[in-house]
């Protein structure tokens, strides 16, 4: 792997972490295509998982005291079994079709969310757990849940820092679960370890920069940014999957 490729992938990882650190979503979807082009999807998914462990751990650390533990436990109780099933199905299922279906479903959710008045807890009961389960499954199968995890937490009306911290901690748990499965089922070449370390360091810097941005954004503006990021991510899932 040439030095130029490493530099380009590292820049991509930085901006992906900056996006995730700012609005809590989109980083994995940006980085996965680049890693797949360089390493192939079979290796790219475990490498992306390793990088996201560090990225989410750094985001969770920077905002640890803002974690909403009730939301975390509810999410994890559904998402972890989904992650296990998705990781075990990683080699066998048609990832392209699943990604497009998830993207279409998410676009429908976003349209409903935009035009329907927020009814607080009632909305969370009908959308939170299904999206948590789907986020876990998709994360296990293609290495990233994309916008599904943030879409679930969006229904809980968390503050920006609660949103970032809780989503990052939940994502960290899912990444640790699926990496254990990947390591036991896949033959991952040791040559990618160095690249994983470099990308991990870059994501910590990007996550910290994103956290500083979040401090200066109002709740209303933050929600708009999340909705915009989710819309773009969902569209990319449909069009470019």
N, C-alpha and C positions, 0 to 999 in steps of 0.2 A: 504494500500500500504506500503510495507516494506521499511526500510531505504536504503537497498541495491539497490532496484529498483530505488528509487529516485536518488541515487548517479550515477547509471549507465545511467539513462536517462539524468541527468545533464551533464555528460561527453559527451554524444552524442550530446547534444545541444551546448556545447562549441565548439566541432570540426566542427559542422555544421555551426555555426556562424563564425568560423575562416575561413572556406572555402568561405562562402558568402562574408565576409569582404575582402578577398584577391582577388577573381576573379569574384565576383558578381553573382554567381550561385551555385546551387547544395545543398545548406543548407537544404531547405525544403524537398527535395527528400531523403536526408539522415535521417532526423528526423521523417518523417511521418511513415515509417514502424515500427520504435521502439515504437512510441506513439500508433499506431494501435494495436500492440501486447499487450500493457499494458492496454489501455483504451477502445479498440474497435474503429472502424473507425468512428462511429457516433459521438463519443465524441472527438476522436483524431483530427479531422479536425478543429472544433472550437478552441480547445486548441492550435493547431499548428498555427492557425490564430492569436490568442492572442500573442503568443511568437514572431511570425514574425512581428507583429506591432512594438514591442519594438526593435527587431533586425534591421529592416529597418529604424526605426526612429533614432536609434543610428548611423547607417551608413550614413544616410542623414545628420545628425547633424555634424558628423566628417568631411564631405566633402561638406557642404552646398554651399560654394562659387563657387564650381565647377559644380553646376547643369546647364545643358543645358535646358533652359526653353522652347525653341521652340520644342525640341524633347519631353519634358515632356508633353506639351499641346497636341501635335499631338498624342502621345501614349494614353493619358488619354481619349481623345475624342472618341476613338474606344474601348479601353479596359474596360472602366467603364460599358458601356451597356453590353458587353460580360460577365463581372463579375456578374452583376445582373441576367442575364439569367442562368449562370452556378450555382450560389448559389440557385436559385429557383428550379433548376433541380437536386440539390444535392441528394435528397432522392430517385428519381425515375429512373435515368439513370444508365446504366451498366458502372461503372467507369473503370473496367479492360479493356474492349474493347476500350474505348475512349483513355485511356492512351497508349495502344499499337499502335493505329493508329497515335496518335500524335508523338510517338517515331519514327515510321517508316518514317513519313513525315519529321521529323527533321533530320534524318540520310541522307535522300535524299538532303535536303537543305545544310547540311554540306559538302557532296561530291561535290555539285555544287560550294559551296563557296571556297573549297580548290583548285579546278582545273580551276576556272574561274577567270580572272583578275578582280580586284576590279574596278568598274566604278563609284564609288562615289555616287553622288546624284541620278543617274538613277537607281542604284541598290536599293537604299533606297525606291524609289517610288514603286517598284514592290514587295518588301519583308517586309518592315517595318510595314505598316498598317495591312496586313493580319495576321502577327505574333502577333501584338499587340492585335487584336481581339481574336485570339485563346488563347493567354496568359491569357486574362481576363476571358474567359469562363472556361478554365481549372483551373485557380486559384479559381474561385467561386465554381466549382464542387468538387474538391478534396483537396482544401486547399492550394495548391501550383501550380504555373505555371511551376515549374521545370526550364528547360533551355530555355523555349520559349521567355520569356522577354529578357534575355541577347542575345538570337539569333537575336531578332529584333534590339536591339541597336548595335549589332556587325556590321550591315550593314551601320551604320552612321559614322564609323571611328572616334569615340570619343577617347579622350585621356583616359588613365586608370582611373584617378580621376573623369573625366566627366562621364565615363561609370558607375563607382560605385555609384556616387552621384545621377545621373539621374535615374538609374534603381531602386535604393533603395527608392527614393521619389515616383516614380510611383507605386512601389509595396506597399508602405505604404498606398497610397490612395486606392488601390484596397482592401487591407486587412480591412481597416476601413469600406468600403462599404459592404463587404460580412459579416463581423462580426455583423453589424447591422441587416442583414437579418437572420443570424443564430440565434441570440438572440431572434428574434421575432417569429421564426418558430420551433425552437428545444428546447427541455427540457434538458438543460445542467446542470448536478448536481453541486451544490455549492462546493462539496468536492474536485473538481479539481482546485479550485481557488488558493490554496496554492502552488500546483505544478506549475501552470502557472506563479506565481510570481517568484518562484525559477528559473525556466527556463528562464524567461525574464531577470533576473539579470545576469545569466550566459552568455546569448547571447550578452549582452552589452560588457562584457569583451572580448568575442571571436571576436566581430566586431572590437573593438579597436585594438586588436593584428593583425587582418587581415589588417587593414588600415596601420599599420606600415610596414608590408611586402610589400604593394603595392608601397610605396614611393621609394623602391629600385629596382623596376622592370622596364625594358625598354618597350616601346610601342610594339616592335616586340615580345619580350618574353611574355608580358602580353597577346597579341592576341593568341599566341600559347597555353598558359595555358587555356584561355577561350575556345578555340576550343577543347582542350583535355577534359576539364570538360564537355562541351556540348555533346561530343561524348559518354563519359562514362554514363552521365545521360540519353541520348536518348536510349542507349543500355539497361540500366536497366529498362526503361519504357517498352521496347519490351519484354525482357526476363523474368522480375520478376513482371510485373504488375498483 
